[in-house]
Amino acid sequence: VFSALAVYRAQVQQELLAETTEGTGVSINCSHPNIQSSEVIYWYRQLPGRGPAFIALALKGSKELQDPPGWLSVVTDRRSNALWLSRPWRRDAVVYVLVSAG
């Protein structure tokens, strides 16, 4: 079971929970219709008992992620993005946090 939490100063619509079985890819989707062109999208994950750890940042397009393995994709109009975990395992069942900053 994967939990996702959005932290964002504008309006955000995001799944609060994404579920999958171990080793089967899962996408955590987030919509942010009021994002400004200068704002960067940052994703973090937070393991139990620890502070947030940086995963990736993006302005647009897609980028491959190494840890955790997967992709971060931002649609062309920048109004939504998806964090795709390609092979999640039980250790990846943590809080995922989206932040934007300009």
MODELLER restraints for C-alpha pairs under 7 A, 6 or more apart:
rsr = mdl.restraints
at = mdl.atoms
rsr.add(forms.Gaussian(group=physical.xy_distance, feature=features.Distance(at['CA:1:A'], at['CA:18:A']), mean=6.67, stdev=0.5))
rsr.add(forms.Gaussian(group=physical.xy_distance, feature=features.Distance(at['CA:1:A'], at['CA:19:A']), mean=4.73, stdev=0.5))
rsr.add(forms.Gaussian(group=physical.xy_distance, feature=features.Distance(at['CA:1:A'], at['CA:20:A']), mean=6.37, stdev=0.5))
rsr.add(forms.Gaussian(group=physical.xy_distance, feature=features.Distance(at['CA:1:A'], at['CA:93:A']), mean=5.71, stdev=0.5))
rsr.add(forms.Gaussian(group=physical.xy_distance, feature=features.Distance(at['CA:2:A'], at['CA:17:A']), mean=5.99, stdev=0.5))
rsr.add(forms.Gaussian(group=physical.xy_distance, feature=features.Distance(at['CA:2:A'], at['CA:18:A']), mean=5.17, stdev=0.5))
rsr.add(forms.Gaussian(group=physical.xy_distance, feature=features.Distance(at['CA:2:A'], at['CA:19:A']), mean=5.55, stdev=0.5))
rsr.add(forms.Gaussian(group=physical.xy_distance, feature=features.Distance(at['CA:2:A'], at['CA:93:A']), mean=4.52, stdev=0.5))
rsr.add(forms.Gaussian(group=physical.xy_distance, feature=features.Distance(at['CA:2:A'], at['CA:94:A']), mean=6.02, stdev=0.5))
rsr.add(forms.Gaussian(group=physical.xy_distance, feature=features.Distance(at['CA:3:A'], at['CA:16:A']), mean=6.14, stdev=0.5))
rsr.add(forms.Gaussian(group=physical.xy_distance, feature=features.Distance(at['CA:3:A'], at['CA:17:A']), mean=4.58, stdev=0.5))
rsr.add(forms.Gaussian(group=physical.xy_distance, feature=features.Distance(at['CA:3:A'], at['CA:18:A']), mean=6.09, stdev=0.5))
rsr.add(forms.Gaussian(group=physical.xy_distance, feature=features.Distance(at['CA:3:A'], at['CA:93:A']), mean=6.77, stdev=0.5))
rsr.add(forms.Gaussian(group=physical.xy_distance, feature=features.Distance(at['CA:3:A'], at['CA:94:A']), mean=5.99, stdev=0.5))
rsr.add(forms.Gaussian(group=physical.xy_distance, feature=features.Distance(at['CA:3:A'], at['CA:95:A']), mean=5.10, stdev=0.5))
rsr.add(forms.Gaussian(group=physical.xy_distance, feature=features.Distance(at['CA:3:A'], at['CA:96:A']), mean=6.63, stdev=0.5))
rsr.add(forms.Gaussian(group=physical.xy_distance, feature=features.Distance(at['CA:4:A'], at['CA:15:A']), mean=6.92, stdev=0.5))
rsr.add(forms.Gaussian(group=physical.xy_distance, feature=features.Distance(at['CA:4:A'], at['CA:16:A']), mean=5.17, stdev=0.5))
rsr.add(forms.Gaussian(group=physical.xy_distance, feature=features.Distance(at['CA:4:A'], at['CA:17:A']), mean=5.75, stdev=0.5))
rsr.add(forms.Gaussian(group=physical.xy_distance, feature=features.Distance(at['CA:4:A'], at['CA:95:A']), mean=5.14, stdev=0.5))
rsr.add(forms.Gaussian(group=physical.xy_distance, feature=features.Distance(at['CA:4:A'], at['CA:96:A']), mean=4.56, stdev=0.5))
rsr.add(forms.Gaussian(group=physical.xy_distance, feature=features.Distance(at['CA:4:A'], at['CA:97:A']), mean=6.33, stdev=0.5))
rsr.add(forms.Gaussian(group=physical.xy_distance, feature=features.Distance(at['CA:5:A'], at['CA:16:A']), mean=6.10, stdev=0.5))
rsr.add(forms.Gaussian(group=physical.xy_distance, feature=features.Distance(at['CA:5:A'], at['CA:95:A']), mean=6.32, stdev=0.5))
rsr.add(forms.Gaussian(group=physical.xy_distance, feature=features.Distance(at['CA:5:A'], at['CA:96:A']), mean=5.73, stdev=0.5))
rsr.add(forms.Gaussian(group=physical.xy_distance, feature=features.Distance(at['CA:5:A'], at['CA:97:A']), mean=5.04, stdev=0.5))
rsr.add(forms.Gaussian(group=physical.xy_distance, feature=features.Distance(at['CA:6:A'], at['CA:14:A']), mean=6.82, stdev=0.5))
rsr.add(forms.Gaussian(group=physical.xy_distance, feature=features.Distance(at['CA:6:A'], at['CA:97:A']), mean=5.25, stdev=0.5))
rsr.add(forms.Gaussian(group=physical.xy_distance, feature=features.Distance(at['CA:6:A'], at['CA:98:A']), mean=4.95, stdev=0.5))
rsr.add(forms.Gaussian(group=physical.xy_distance, feature=features.Distance(at['CA:7:A'], at['CA:97:A']), mean=6.33, stdev=0.5))
rsr.add(forms.Gaussian(group=physical.xy_distance, feature=features.Distance(at['CA:7:A'], at['CA:98:A']), mean=5.58, stdev=0.5))
rsr.add(forms.Gaussian(group=physical.xy_distance, feature=features.Distance(at['CA:7:A'], at['CA:99:A']), mean=5.35, stdev=0.5))
rsr.add(forms.Gaussian(group=physical.xy_distance, feature=features.Distance(at['CA:8:A'], at['CA:98:A']), mean=6.86, stdev=0.5))
rsr.add(forms.Gaussian(group=physical.xy_distance, feature=features.Distance(at['CA:8:A'], at['CA:99:A']), mean=5.27, stdev=0.5))
rsr.add(forms.Gaussian(group=physical.xy_distance, feature=features.Distance(at['CA:8:A'], at['CA:100:A']), mean=6.08, stdev=0.5))
rsr.add(forms.Gaussian(group=physical.xy_distance, feature=features.Distance(at['CA:10:A'], at['CA:34:A']), mean=6.24, stdev=0.5))
rsr.add(forms.Gaussian(group=physical.xy_distance, feature=features.Distance(at['CA:11:A'], at['CA:32:A']), mean=5.97, stdev=0.5))
rsr.add(forms.Gaussian(group=physical.xy_distance, feature=features.Distance(at['CA:11:A'], at['CA:33:A']), mean=6.95, stdev=0.5))
rsr.add(forms.Gaussian(group=physical.xy_distance, feature=features.Distance(at['CA:11:A'], at['CA:34:A']), mean=6.52, stdev=0.5))
rsr.add(forms.Gaussian(group=physical.xy_distance, feature=features.Distance(at['CA:12:A'], at['CA:30:A']), mean=6.92, stdev=0.5))
rsr.add(forms.Gaussian(group=physical.xy_distance, feature=features.Distance(at['CA:12:A'], at['CA:31:A']), mean=5.58, stdev=0.5))
rsr.add(forms.Gaussian(group=physical.xy_distance, feature=features.Distance(at['CA:12:A'], at['CA:32:A']), mean=4.74, stdev=0.5))
rsr.add(forms.Gaussian(group=physical.xy_distance, feature=features.Distance(at['CA:13:A'], at['CA:30:A']), mean=5.85, stdev=0.5))
rsr.add(forms.Gaussian(group=physical.xy_distance, feature=features.Distance(at['CA:13:A'], at['CA:31:A']), mean=5.03, stdev=0.5))
rsr.add(forms.Gaussian(group=physical.xy_distance, feature=features.Distance(at['CA:13:A'], at['CA:32:A']), mean=6.65, stdev=0.5))
rsr.add(forms.Gaussian(group=physical.xy_distance, feature=features.Distance(at['CA:14:A'], at['CA:29:A']), mean=6.03, stdev=0.5))
rsr.add(forms.Gaussian(group=physical.xy_distance, feature=features.Distance(at['CA:14:A'], at['CA:30:A']), mean=4.50, stdev=0.5))
rsr.add(forms.Gaussian(group=physical.xy_distance, feature=features.Distance(at['CA:14:A'], at['CA:31:A']), mean=6.27, stdev=0.5))
rsr.add(forms.Gaussian(group=physical.xy_distance, feature=features.Distance(at['CA:15:A'], at['CA:28:A']), mean=6.90, stdev=0.5))
rsr.add(forms.Gaussian(group=physical.xy_distance, feature=features.Distance(at['CA:15:A'], at['CA:29:A']), mean=6.54, stdev=0.5))
rsr.add(forms.Gaussian(group=physical.xy_distance, feature=features.Distance(at['CA:18:A'], at['CA:28:A']), mean=6.49, stdev=0.5))
rsr.add(forms.Gaussian(group=physical.xy_distance, feature=features.Distance(at['CA:20:A'], at['CA:26:A']), mean=6.30, stdev=0.5))
rsr.add(forms.Gaussian(group=physical.xy_distance, feature=features.Distance(at['CA:22:A'], at['CA:88:A']), mean=5.81, stdev=0.5))
rsr.add(forms.Gaussian(group=physical.xy_distance, feature=features.Distance(at['CA:22:A'], at['CA:89:A']), mean=4.79, stdev=0.5))
rsr.add(forms.Gaussian(group=physical.xy_distance, feature=features.Distance(at['CA:22:A'], at['CA:90:A']), mean=6.50, stdev=0.5))
rsr.add(forms.Gaussian(group=physical.xy_distance, feature=features.Distance(at['CA:23:A'], at['CA:87:A']), mean=4.40, stdev=0.5))
rsr.add(forms.Gaussian(group=physical.xy_distance, feature=features.Distance(at['CA:23:A'], at['CA:88:A']), mean=5.26, stdev=0.5))
rsr.add(forms.Gaussian(group=physical.xy_distance, feature=features.Distance(at['CA:23:A'], at['CA:89:A']), mean=5.91, stdev=0.5))
rsr.add(forms.Gaussian(group=physical.xy_distance, feature=features.Distance(at['CA:24:A'], at['CA:86:A']), mean=6.86, stdev=0.5))
rsr.add(forms.Gaussian(group=physical.xy_distance, feature=features.Distance(at['CA:24:A'], at['CA:87:A']), mean=5.59, stdev=0.5))
rsr.add(forms.Gaussian(group=physical.xy_distance, feature=features.Distance(at['CA:24:A'], at['CA:88:A']), mean=6.56, stdev=0.5))
rsr.add(forms.Gaussian(group=physical.xy_distance, feature=features.Distance(at['CA:25:A'], at['CA:85:A']), mean=5.46, stdev=0.5))
rsr.add(forms.Gaussian(group=physical.xy_distance, feature=features.Distance(at['CA:25:A'], at['CA:86:A']), mean=4.25, stdev=0.5))
rsr.add(forms.Gaussian(group=physical.xy_distance, feature=features.Distance(at['CA:25:A'], at['CA:87:A']), mean=5.26, stdev=0.5))
rsr.add(forms.Gaussian(group=physical.xy_distance, feature=features.Distance(at['CA:25:A'], at['CA:88:A']), mean=6.40, stdev=0.5))
rsr.add(forms.Gaussian(group=physical.xy_distance, feature=features.Distance(at['CA:26:A'], at['CA:84:A']), mean=5.80, stdev=0.5))
rsr.add(forms.Gaussian(group=physical.xy_distance, feature=features.Distance(at['CA:26:A'], at['CA:85:A']), mean=5.40, stdev=0.5))
rsr.add(forms.Gaussian(group=physical.xy_distance, feature=features.Distance(at['CA:26:A'], at['CA:86:A']), mean=6.62, stdev=0.5))
rsr.add(forms.Gaussian(group=physical.xy_distance, feature=features.Distance(at['CA:27:A'], at['CA:82:A']), mean=6.19, stdev=0.5))
rsr.add(forms.Gaussian(group=physical.xy_distance, feature=features.Distance(at['CA:27:A'], at['CA:83:A']), mean=5.59, stdev=0.5))
rsr.add(forms.Gaussian(group=physical.xy_distance, feature=features.Distance(at['CA:27:A'], at['CA:84:A']), mean=4.31, stdev=0.5))
rsr.add(forms.Gaussian(group=physical.xy_distance, feature=features.Distance(at['CA:27:A'], at['CA:85:A']), mean=6.25, stdev=0.5))
rsr.add(forms.Gaussian(group=physical.xy_distance, feature=features.Distance(at['CA:28:A'], at['CA:82:A']), mean=5.55, stdev=0.5))
rsr.add(forms.Gaussian(group=physical.xy_distance, feature=features.Distance(at['CA:28:A'], at['CA:83:A']), mean=5.12, stdev=0.5))
rsr.add(forms.Gaussian(group=physical.xy_distance, feature=features.Distance(at['CA:28:A'], at['CA:84:A']), mean=6.39, stdev=0.5))
rsr.add(forms.Gaussian(group=physical.xy_distance, feature=features.Distance(at['CA:29:A'], at['CA:81:A']), mean=6.00, stdev=0.5))
rsr.add(forms.Gaussian(group=physical.xy_distance, feature=features.Distance(at['CA:29:A'], at['CA:82:A']), mean=4.40, stdev=0.5))
rsr.add(forms.Gaussian(group=physical.xy_distance, feature=features.Distance(at['CA:29:A'], at['CA:83:A']), mean=6.47, stdev=0.5))
rsr.add(forms.Gaussian(group=physical.xy_distance, feature=features.Distance(at['CA:30:A'], at['CA:80:A']), mean=5.53, stdev=0.5))
rsr.add(forms.Gaussian(group=physical.xy_distance, feature=features.Distance(at['CA:30:A'], at['CA:81:A']), mean=5.46, stdev=0.5))
rsr.add(forms.Gaussian(group=physical.xy_distance, feature=features.Distance(at['CA:30:A'], at['CA:82:A']), mean=6.19, stdev=0.5))
rsr.add(forms.Gaussian(group=physical.xy_distance, feature=features.Distance(at['CA:31:A'], at['CA:79:A']), mean=5.85, stdev=0.5))
rsr.add(forms.Gaussian(group=physical.xy_distance, feature=features.Distance(at['CA:31:A'], at['CA:80:A']), mean=4.13, stdev=0.5))
rsr.add(forms.Gaussian(group=physical.xy_distance, feature=features.Distance(at['CA:31:A'], at['CA:81:A']), mean=6.56, stdev=0.5))
rsr.add(forms.Gaussian(group=physical.xy_distance, feature=features.Distance(at['CA:32:A'], at['CA:79:A']), mean=5.01, stdev=0.5))
rsr.add(forms.Gaussian(group=physical.xy_distance, feature=features.Distance(at['CA:32:A'], at['CA:80:A']), mean=5.55, stdev=0.5))
rsr.add(forms.Gaussian(group=physical.xy_distance, feature=features.Distance(at['CA:33:A'], at['CA:79:A']), mean=4.64, stdev=0.5))
rsr.add(forms.Gaussian(group=physical.xy_distance, feature=features.Distance(at['CA:35:A'], at['CA:79:A']), mean=6.59, stdev=0.5))
rsr.add(forms.Gaussian(group=physical.xy_distance, feature=features.Distance(at['CA:38:A'], at['CA:102:A']), mean=5.29, stdev=0.5))
rsr.add(forms.Gaussian(group=physical.xy_distance, feature=features.Distance(at['CA:39:A'], at['CA:100:A']), mean=5.92, stdev=0.5))
rsr.add(forms.Gaussian(group=physical.xy_distance, feature=features.Distance(at['CA:39:A'], at['CA:101:A']), mean=4.98, stdev=0.5))
rsr.add(forms.Gaussian(group=physical.xy_distance, feature=features.Distance(at['CA:39:A'], at['CA:102:A']), mean=3.94, stdev=0.5))
rsr.add(forms.Gaussian(group=physical.xy_distance, feature=features.Distance(at['CA:40:A'], at['CA:57:A']), mean=6.74, stdev=0.5))
rsr.add(forms.Gaussian(group=physical.xy_distance, feature=features.Distance(at['CA:40:A'], at['CA:58:A']), mean=5.95, stdev=0.5))
rsr.add(forms.Gaussian(group=physical.xy_distance, feature=features.Distance(at['CA:40:A'], at['CA:59:A']), mean=5.19, stdev=0.5))
rsr.add(forms.Gaussian(group=physical.xy_distance, feature=features.Distance(at['CA:40:A'], at['CA:100:A']), mean=5.34, stdev=0.5))
rsr.add(forms.Gaussian(group=physical.xy_distance, feature=features.Distance(at['CA:40:A'], at['CA:101:A']), mean=5.44, stdev=0.5))
rsr.add(forms.Gaussian(group=physical.xy_distance, feature=features.Distance(at['CA:40:A'], at['CA:102:A']), mean=6.15, stdev=0.5))
rsr.add(forms.Gaussian(group=physical.xy_distance, feature=features.Distance(at['CA:41:A'], at['CA:57:A']), mean=5.39, stdev=0.5))
rsr.add(forms.Gaussian(group=physical.xy_distance, feature=features.Distance(at['CA:41:A'], at['CA:58:A']), mean=5.30, stdev=0.5))
rsr.add(forms.Gaussian(group=physical.xy_distance, feature=features.Distance(at['CA:41:A'], at['CA:59:A']), mean=6.26, stdev=0.5))
rsr.add(forms.Gaussian(group=physical.xy_distance, feature=features.Distance(at['CA:41:A'], at['CA:99:A']), mean=6.03, stdev=0.5))
rsr.add(forms.Gaussian(group=physical.xy_distance, feature=features.Distance(at['CA:41:A'], at['CA:100:A']), mean=4.61, stdev=0.5))
rsr.add(forms.Gaussian(group=physical.xy_distance, feature=features.Distance(at['CA:41:A'], at['CA:101:A']), mean=6.99, stdev=0.5))
rsr.add(forms.Gaussian(group=physical.xy_distance, feature=features.Distance(at['CA:42:A'], at['CA:56:A']), mean=5.87, stdev=0.5))
rsr.add(forms.Gaussian(group=physical.xy_distance, feature=features.Distance(at['CA:42:A'], at['CA:57:A']), mean=4.33, stdev=0.5))
rsr.add(forms.Gaussian(group=physical.xy_distance, feature=features.Distance(at['CA:42:A'], at['CA:58:A']), mean=6.72, stdev=0.5))
rsr.add(forms.Gaussian(group=physical.xy_distance, feature=features.Distance(at['CA:42:A'], at['CA:98:A']), mean=5.77, stdev=0.5))
rsr.add(forms.Gaussian(group=physical.xy_distance, feature=features.Distance(at['CA:42:A'], at['CA:99:A']), mean=5.10, stdev=0.5))
rsr.add(forms.Gaussian(group=physical.xy_distance, feature=features.Distance(at['CA:42:A'], at['CA:100:A']), mean=5.84, stdev=0.5))
rsr.add(forms.Gaussian(group=physical.xy_distance, feature=features.Distance(at['CA:43:A'], at['CA:54:A']), mean=6.36, stdev=0.5))
rsr.add(forms.Gaussian(group=physical.xy_distance, feature=features.Distance(at['CA:43:A'], at['CA:55:A']), mean=5.48, stdev=0.5))
rsr.add(forms.Gaussian(group=physical.xy_distance, feature=features.Distance(at['CA:43:A'], at['CA:56:A']), mean=5.44, stdev=0.5))
rsr.add(forms.Gaussian(group=physical.xy_distance, feature=features.Distance(at['CA:43:A'], at['CA:57:A']), mean=6.31, stdev=0.5))
rsr.add(forms.Gaussian(group=physical.xy_distance, feature=features.Distance(at['CA:43:A'], at['CA:97:A']), mean=5.66, stdev=0.5))
rsr.add(forms.Gaussian(group=physical.xy_distance, feature=features.Distance(at['CA:43:A'], at['CA:98:A']), mean=4.69, stdev=0.5))
rsr.add(forms.Gaussian(group=physical.xy_distance, feature=features.Distance(at['CA:43:A'], at['CA:99:A']), mean=6.35, stdev=0.5))
rsr.add(forms.Gaussian(group=physical.xy_distance, feature=features.Distance(at['CA:44:A'], at['CA:52:A']), mean=5.81, stdev=0.5))
rsr.add(forms.Gaussian(group=physical.xy_distance, feature=features.Distance(at['CA:44:A'], at['CA:53:A']), mean=5.27, stdev=0.5))
rsr.add(forms.Gaussian(group=physical.xy_distance, feature=features.Distance(at['CA:44:A'], at['CA:54:A']), mean=4.46, stdev=0.5))
rsr.add(forms.Gaussian(group=physical.xy_distance, feature=features.Distance(at['CA:44:A'], at['CA:55:A']), mean=5.06, stdev=0.5))
rsr.add(forms.Gaussian(group=physical.xy_distance, feature=features.Distance(at['CA:44:A'], at['CA:96:A']), mean=5.75, stdev=0.5))
rsr.add(forms.Gaussian(group=physical.xy_distance, feature=features.Distance(at['CA:44:A'], at['CA:97:A']), mean=5.01, stdev=0.5))
rsr.add(forms.Gaussian(group=physical.xy_distance, feature=features.Distance(at['CA:44:A'], at['CA:98:A']), mean=6.48, stdev=0.5))
rsr.add(forms.Gaussian(group=physical.xy_distance, feature=features.Distance(at['CA:45:A'], at['CA:52:A']), mean=5.48, stdev=0.5))
rsr.add(forms.Gaussian(group=physical.xy_distance, feature=features.Distance(at['CA:45:A'], at['CA:53:A']), mean=5.40, stdev=0.5))
rsr.add(forms.Gaussian(group=physical.xy_distance, feature=features.Distance(at['CA:45:A'], at['CA:54:A']), mean=6.70, stdev=0.5))
rsr.add(forms.Gaussian(group=physical.xy_distance, feature=features.Distance(at['CA:45:A'], at['CA:55:A']), mean=6.82, stdev=0.5))
rsr.add(forms.Gaussian(group=physical.xy_distance, feature=features.Distance(at['CA:45:A'], at['CA:94:A']), mean=6.74, stdev=0.5))
rsr.add(forms.Gaussian(group=physical.xy_distance, feature=features.Distance(at['CA:45:A'], at['CA:95:A']), mean=5.59, stdev=0.5))
rsr.add(forms.Gaussian(group=physical.xy_distance, feature=features.Distance(at['CA:45:A'], at['CA:96:A']), mean=4.31, stdev=0.5))
rsr.add(forms.Gaussian(group=physical.xy_distance, feature=features.Distance(at['CA:45:A'], at['CA:97:A']), mean=5.87, stdev=0.5))
rsr.add(forms.Gaussian(group=physical.xy_distance, feature=features.Distance(at['CA:46:A'], at['CA:52:A']), mean=4.39, stdev=0.5))
rsr.add(forms.Gaussian(group=physical.xy_distance, feature=features.Distance(at['CA:46:A'], at['CA:53:A']), mean=6.06, stdev=0.5))
rsr.add(forms.Gaussian(group=physical.xy_distance, feature=features.Distance(at['CA:46:A'], at['CA:94:A']), mean=6.07, stdev=0.5))
rsr.add(forms.Gaussian(group=physical.xy_distance, feature=features.Distance(at['CA:46:A'], at['CA:95:A']), mean=5.21, stdev=0.5))
rsr.add(forms.Gaussian(group=physical.xy_distance, feature=features.Distance(at['CA:46:A'], at['CA:96:A']), mean=6.38, stdev=0.5))
rsr.add(forms.Gaussian(group=physical.xy_distance, feature=features.Distance(at['CA:47:A'], at['CA:94:A']), mean=5.55, stdev=0.5))
rsr.add(forms.Gaussian(group=physical.xy_distance, feature=features.Distance(at['CA:47:A'], at['CA:95:A']), mean=6.91, stdev=0.5))
rsr.add(forms.Gaussian(group=physical.xy_distance, feature=features.Distance(at['CA:60:A'], at['CA:74:A']), mean=5.03, stdev=0.5))
rsr.add(forms.Gaussian(group=physical.xy_distance, feature=features.Distance(at['CA:60:A'], at['CA:75:A']), mean=6.70, stdev=0.5))
rsr.add(forms.Gaussian(group=physical.xy_distance, feature=features.Distance(at['CA:60:A'], at['CA:76:A']), mean=6.53, stdev=0.5))
rsr.add(forms.Gaussian(group=physical.xy_distance, feature=features.Distance(at['CA:60:A'], at['CA:78:A']), mean=6.48, stdev=0.5))
rsr.add(forms.Gaussian(group=physical.xy_distance, feature=features.Distance(at['CA:61:A'], at['CA:73:A']), mean=5.72, stdev=0.5))
rsr.add(forms.Gaussian(group=physical.xy_distance, feature=features.Distance(at['CA:61:A'], at['CA:74:A']), mean=5.15, stdev=0.5))
rsr.add(forms.Gaussian(group=physical.xy_distance, feature=features.Distance(at['CA:61:A'], at['CA:75:A']), mean=6.47, stdev=0.5))
rsr.add(forms.Gaussian(group=physical.xy_distance, feature=features.Distance(at['CA:61:A'], at['CA:76:A']), mean=6.84, stdev=0.5))
rsr.add(forms.Gaussian(group=physical.xy_distance, feature=features.Distance(at['CA:62:A'], at['CA:71:A']), mean=6.75, stdev=0.5))
rsr.add(forms.Gaussian(group=physical.xy_distance, feature=features.Distance(at['CA:62:A'], at['CA:72:A']), mean=5.50, stdev=0.5))
rsr.add(forms.Gaussian(group=physical.xy_distance, feature=features.Distance(at['CA:62:A'], at['CA:73:A']), mean=4.15, stdev=0.5))
rsr.add(forms.Gaussian(group=physical.xy_distance, feature=features.Distance(at['CA:62:A'], at['CA:74:A']), mean=6.19, stdev=0.5))
rsr.add(forms.Gaussian(group=physical.xy_distance, feature=features.Distance(at['CA:63:A'], at['CA:71:A']), mean=5.62, stdev=0.5))
rsr.add(forms.Gaussian(group=physical.xy_distance, feature=features.Distance(at['CA:63:A'], at['CA:72:A']), mean=5.43, stdev=0.5))
rsr.add(forms.Gaussian(group=physical.xy_distance, feature=features.Distance(at['CA:63:A'], at['CA:73:A']), mean=6.57, stdev=0.5))
rsr.add(forms.Gaussian(group=physical.xy_distance, feature=features.Distance(at['CA:64:A'], at['CA:70:A']), mean=5.96, stdev=0.5))
rsr.add(forms.Gaussian(group=physical.xy_distance, feature=features.Distance(at['CA:64:A'], at['CA:71:A']), mean=4.51, stdev=0.5))
rsr.add(forms.Gaussian(group=physical.xy_distance, feature=features.Distance(at['CA:64:A'], at['CA:72:A']), mean=6.57, stdev=0.5))
rsr.add(forms.Gaussian(group=physical.xy_distance, feature=features.Distance(at['CA:65:A'], at['CA:71:A']), mean=5.25, stdev=0.5))
rsr.add(forms.Gaussian(group=physical.xy_distance, feature=features.Distance(at['CA:68:A'], at['CA:85:A']), mean=6.74, stdev=0.5))
rsr.add(forms.Gaussian(group=physical.xy_distance, feature=features.Distance(at['CA:69:A'], at['CA:85:A']), mean=6.03, stdev=0.5))
rsr.add(forms.Gaussian(group=physical.xy_distance, feature=features.Distance(at['CA:69:A'], at['CA:86:A']), mean=5.85, stdev=0.5))
rsr.add(forms.Gaussian(group=physical.xy_distance, feature=features.Distance(at['CA:69:A'], at['CA:87:A']), mean=6.65, stdev=0.5))
rsr.add(forms.Gaussian(group=physical.xy_distance, feature=features.Distance(at['CA:70:A'], at['CA:84:A']), mean=5.27, stdev=0.5))
rsr.add(forms.Gaussian(group=physical.xy_distance, feature=features.Distance(at['CA:70:A'], at['CA:85:A']), mean=4.48, stdev=0.5))
rsr.add(forms.Gaussian(group=physical.xy_distance, feature=features.Distance(at['CA:70:A'], at['CA:86:A']), mean=4.67, stdev=0.5))
rsr.add(forms.Gaussian(group=physical.xy_distance, feature=features.Distance(at['CA:71:A'], at['CA:83:A']), mean=6.03, stdev=0.5))
rsr.add(forms.Gaussian(group=physical.xy_distance, feature=features.Distance(at['CA:71:A'], at['CA:84:A']), mean=5.03, stdev=0.5))
rsr.add(forms.Gaussian(group=physical.xy_distance, feature=features.Distance(at['CA:71:A'], at['CA:85:A']), mean=6.74, stdev=0.5))
rsr.add(forms.Gaussian(group=physical.xy_distance, feature=features.Distance(at['CA:72:A'], at['CA:82:A']), mean=5.83, stdev=0.5))
rsr.add(forms.Gaussian(group=physical.xy_distance, feature=features.Distance(at['CA:72:A'], at['CA:83:A']), mean=4.68, stdev=0.5))
rsr.add(forms.Gaussian(group=physical.xy_distance, feature=features.Distance(at['CA:72:A'], at['CA:84:A']), mean=6.20, stdev=0.5))
rsr.add(forms.Gaussian(group=physical.xy_distance, feature=features.Distance(at['CA:73:A'], at['CA:81:A']), mean=5.45, stdev=0.5))
rsr.add(forms.Gaussian(group=physical.xy_distance, feature=features.Distance(at['CA:73:A'], at['CA:82:A']), mean=5.30, stdev=0.5))
rsr.add(forms.Gaussian(group=physical.xy_distance, feature=features.Distance(at['CA:73:A'], at['CA:83:A']), mean=6.62, stdev=0.5))
rsr.add(forms.Gaussian(group=physical.xy_distance, feature=features.Distance(at['CA:74:A'], at['CA:80:A']), mean=6.10, stdev=0.5))
rsr.add(forms.Gaussian(group=physical.xy_distance, feature=features.Distance(at['CA:74:A'], at['CA:81:A']), mean=4.25, stdev=0.5))
rsr.add(forms.Gaussian(group=physical.xy_distance, feature=features.Distance(at['CA:74:A'], at['CA:82:A']), mean=6.63, stdev=0.5))
rsr.add(forms.Gaussian(group=physical.xy_distance, feature=features.Distance(at['CA:75:A'], at['CA:81:A']), mean=6.08, stdev=0.5))
